[in-house]
Amino acid sequence: MKIMQALKKICVIDGQGGGIGSTIIRKLKENFGENIEVLALGTNAIATAQMLKARANRGASGINAIVQTVRHADYIIGTVGIIMPHSMMGELTPEMAEAIALSPALKILIPLTQEKLEIVGLASTPLPQLVDDMIEKHGKDFI
């Protein structure tokens, strides 16, 4: 008798136009297909819609959706801005940032931000390469 193992829940969080989140989801799905459950959490409906087009399994938008969903995630992926209140031109609320930071999920943060923040010691690497690096380092844990 084969026991079914629950799929890992990976929350991808993005705002504004959802381009970064879409890139992350597209690469996750290319590498892992339906062996993972990807939840698109947008700070707005446009970001969520773009991430759903990139093949997220499910999606939701807004403060309450993010606050409630990250509690049950295995992994949270997004830019470093997702743990910064008022980032993404104010779209990421303090409630969202706190819920994400306090979630028991492993947070995998991509070092891109439009905020006045500099992370010393990081090379300037294009987003697709950063996502490939993330998958190479953490991918075995996703399935």
N, C-alpha and C positions, 0 to 999 in steps of 0.2 A: 504494500500500500504506500503510494507516494504522497507525502505531506506537502501541500501547497504553501509556499512561503510568501508572505505579504510583500508587495512591491514597495521599494523605498520611495518615500514621498519627498520630492525635491521641489521646493518653492523657489521660483525665479521671480524676483521683485524688480520692477522698473517703473518709470514714470515718463512724463512728457510724451514723446512719440513712440516709445517702446522699442526703439532700434537695438539697443544693447541687449535687452531681454530676449528679443527675437533671435539675435545672433547666438546667444547662449543656448536657447531651446533648440534651434536648428541643429547645432553641433551635437547636443546631447542626444537628440533623436537619431541623427545619422550614425552615432556610435552605439547606442543602446536600444533603439527601437522601442518596442512596447515592454521591455524588461524593467522599465522604470516608470513611475507616475510623476509627470511634470505638471505642477500647478502654477499657472500664470497669475501673479498678483500684481495688479496695476494700481498706481496711485490715481489713475483716471481711466475712463472707459476706452479711450483711444489706445493707450499703452496695452491694456488687456487684449483688445481686439487684434492688435498686431502680433502679440505673443501667441494668441490662439491660432492665427494664420500660420505661424511657424510650427504648428503641430503640438501645442501643449494639450494635455489630456482634459484639463478643466481650467476655468479662469474665473476670477472675481475682481471687483474694483472697490477701492475706497478704504476708509479707516477701519471700519468694523471687520470687513473681510480679511484684511491683513492681520489685524490684532488677534482675531479668533483662529485663523488658519495656521499661523506660525507656531502656535502652541503644540501642534501635532505633527510638525514636519520633522523629517530625519536630517535634511540639509536645507540651507537657505543660501541662495546664490544671488549676488548682485554687486553693484559697485560699492565702494567704501561709503558713499553717500547714504546708503540705506540705514546706517546707524547714526546719522547726523540729523538732528531735528532741523527742520526748515530747509533742508537741501532740496535739490531739484526745483529751484526757483520757488520754494515754499510749498511744493506739493507733498513733501514727506513731513508729516506732522510729528510733534513730540510723542504722541501716543504710539504712532507707528514705529518710530525709532526705538522707543523703550521696549515695546513688545518684541521687536526683532532682536535687540541686544540681549534681552532676558530669556529668549526662547532656549529650550534645552538642545535645539538642533545645532549641528556644526555649521557655523557661518563661513562660507567661502566668499571672500570679498575681492573683487577685481579693483586694482588700484587706479581707477579713473574717477575724476571728479571735476566739476566745474566750480566747486567751492574754493574758497581761499584756504587751501590745505595742500601741503607738500609732504610727501612721505619720502624721507631721505634714504638714499641707498637703492632706489628702484630705477631700473633702466626704462627708457621710453620705448615701450613695446606696443605694437599695434594690437587692437582688440582681438582679432581672430587668433593671433599667436597666444595671447593671454588665455583665451578659452581653450585652445589646444593644450597648453601647459597645465591648466586646471584639470582637464579630462585625463591627461597622462598621469598626474599625481594622485587624483582622487577617484578616477573612474572605476577601479577595481572594487571600491567600497560601495558604489552605487547599486551593484547587482549582487 
